[in-house]
Amino acid sequence: MDRAAVYRAINSERDYQLKCWGVRQPDGSLQEATHTPGEFLLYMQHYVTQAITEETTKHAAAANTLDIMRKIVALGVACFEQHGVPARPATASINDNCDDLDASERACHTETATIGT
């Protein structure tokens, strides 16, 4: 699946979220209630816990987990829509981008790269 298709799926989830939880405005439009970044993290954690439960106790199909992950990502997008998101500074090369990783993040990225090869 290419990035454009992934973003279409996230956008469709955001549309769904707005329809479910949006507040009807006098002009007929829908607007979401404002939540703090911490509240968004709690909502996301709820769905992360649900996905882990699906994976570990119900042996869910991958599609179920991916459905939940789409919700989690869209909640992150909703948070960024409400509060903004700092852009990652442009770097000269892809390896320069790793300078801000702490030791545990470096180990995780190194392990993932090794597994994928």
N, C-alpha and C positions, 0 to 999 in steps of 0.2 A: 504494500500500500504506500503510495507516495504522500508527501507532506501535505499537498493540497487536499487530498481525500481525508486525511486525518483532521485537518482544520475544519473541513465541512462537517465532519461528525461532531466535533467540539461545538461548532456554531449551532448545529441542530439541537444539541443538548442545552446550550444556553437559551435558545428559543423556548424549549420545553420548560426549563426552570422559570423563565419569566412568566409563561402562561400559568404555571402552577402556583407561584408565590408572588407574582406581581400584584401591585395595588392599583386598581383602576383610578385614573386621574379624571378630573372634570372634563378634559378634552377627549376622553375615551381611550387614551393611551395607557399602557401599563408601565409602572415604575417599581423597581425593587426597593424594599426597605433597606436602609443602610445598616451594615453590620461591620463590626471591627475586624481587623485582620485576625485577632485571636478567636473570634466567633467563627470565622471561616475555617480556621485550623481545627476547631472542635467538630464542625460539620464534616470536614474532610477526614478527621480521625475516625468518626463514626463509620464512614464508608470504608476506610482502610480496614477497620476491625471486621466489618461485614465481609469484605473480600477475603481476609485471612481465614475467617470462619468457614466460608464457602470452600476454600482450597484445602483446609486441614481436616474438616469434619464431614463435609458433604461430598468431597471429591468432585467438585463442580467442574463442568466443562469449561474449557478456556474461555469460551464466549461469555459465560456468566461473569467471570472475573474481569474480562475486558469491558463489559458493560458497566460494571461498578467503577473501573478505572476511568472510563469516560466521564462519569459523574464527578469523580474527584478532580480531574483536570479542569472540568468546566467550572467547578467551584473556585478553583484557583484563578481562573480567568475572571470570574465575577468579582473576586477580591481586587484584582488588578484594575478592573474597570472602575471600581468605586474609589480606590486609593492610589492608583498609579503604580507603575513598575519601573524600577531603575534599569536602564539598559546596561548590558555588559559592555565594558569598554572594548573598542576594536583592538585587535592585537596583530602583530606582524606575522605570526605563524600559529598554527594550531597548537604546537607544544608550548608556546608562551602563555597560552590560556590557562595552563595548569599551575602557574606560579602561586595562585592564591589558595590552593588546596592544602588542607592540613594533612598530617601523616595518615590518619585513618581513611580519608578520602582518596589519597594517593594509592594506598593499598587496595582499596575497593576497585578503583579504576584499572590498576595494574592486573588484578585478578580477573576482572571482567574481560579485559583485552586478551588475556591469555586463554580464557575459556572459549572466547569467540574465534580463535585462530585454529 
